[in-house]
Amino acid sequence: MENLLDVLIIGGGPIGLSCGLAAQQKGLKYIIVEKGSLVDSLYHYPANMTFFSTSEKLEIGAVPFVSNNNKPTRNEALEYYRRVALSANLSINLYEEVTDIIRQEDKFQINTSKDHYYTSNVIIATGFYGRPFLLNVPGENLPNVTHYYNDPHIYAFQKVLVVGANNSAVDAALETYRKGASVTMLIREEQVGERVKYWVRPDIINRIKEGSIKVYYNSTISAIREKEVDLNTPNGLLTIKNDWVIAMTGYQPDLLFLQKIGIKLSDDEIKKPEYNESTHETNVKGVFLAGVICGGMNTHSLFIENSRDHAERIMNQIVNE
C-alpha cells in the first residue's frame, strides 16, 4: 500500500519520542500519535516539580539536556522535549486518540479519533499517567476533588486534605502548606513512603512532627462532601472540615487496551504484559511495548532513564525482520 507505514507509535511521551527518533535514524516511515499534548504526562506534573533523575539521564536521541541545576525541573523538561521534537522535525499528531488496532493479514489498521492508518508494526508507549486510581467513595466527583495537583496558589488559606504517602502527595502537602493552606495528610500505611525523594522526606517528617501538617496514618476516606470529609481512622469514623481533596493515589496503565488487541498479561497482581525482553515484541507479532507500560501494574520499576534503550531494541528488530 502506498501509504503503509513501517511503524506507528502510540504515545508522545519521552519514550514515544525516543522511538520516533530511532525510527527516523533507521530511515523508517513512521508517525507518533498522542491523545494529549506533547509529553502530556510531564505537562500534568506539579508546576514546581523537580525530577529525581539528573538531566543527562533524561536525554533521548543523544540530544544534550542542559539544566540550571543538577536535577531539572518540570518546566525545563517540557522545554527540552519540545526542542527535541522541533529540531528533529518528528512526525507527530497531537490530541488524537487511538481507538482500535485491527490486524489485517500482514499489516494493522489503526483507527483514531481523527483518522485511520495502515502500518506494518505498532509500538505502544502509552505510560500510565492518564488513569488515576479512584477512591471509589461518595463525593469523589465533586468539583473540590482532584487527582492531579499543579499549582499550590489556588489552595491558599483553604483547608486541604492530601491523600497519599509518596512523592506527589508530599509535594502537594508541603507546597500548599507554604502557600498558607491548613493541610491534613491521609495515609493508608503507617508512615510516609520510603520512595519519597531523599531531600524532601526529612522536610515532610519534620513538618508533621512540629504539628504544621496534621496526619492520619492507617486511615482512608469514607465520604466527601462540599465542606467536610469523613475519615476511617484507627480510632473510628472521624469528620473533619475541609475545602479541597487532593487525591494523590497513583495511576495505572490501560491494560484493557492491551488485552483488547490480544496481548497476554501475567496471572498475578502485576499483570505484566507478555513480551520478548530482547526485542520488546509482544505475543502479537508486529506489536511492541516501550517504556513504563512494560511493567504492567508495577509502575515504579521503569522510568525514562532505564527505558531509553527500548527504542533501539525495537528498531533493530523491525529493521532485521
Secondary structure, DSSP 8 states (H G I E B T S, - for coil): -TT-EEEEEE--SHHHHHHHHHHHHTT--EEEE-SSSTTHHHHTS-TT-B-SS-GGGG--TT-----SSSS-BHHHHHHHHHHHHHHTT--EE-S--EEEEEEETTEEEEEESS-EEEEEEEEE---STTSB-----TTTTSTTEES----GGGGTTSEEEEE-SSHHHHHHHHHHHHTT-EEEEE-SSSSS-TTS-TTTHHHHHHHHHTTSSEEESS-EEEEE-SSEEEEEETTEEEEEE-SEEEE---B---HHHHHHTT--B-SSTT--B-B-TTT-BBSSTTEEE-GGGGGTT-TTS--STTTTTHHHHHHHHHHH-
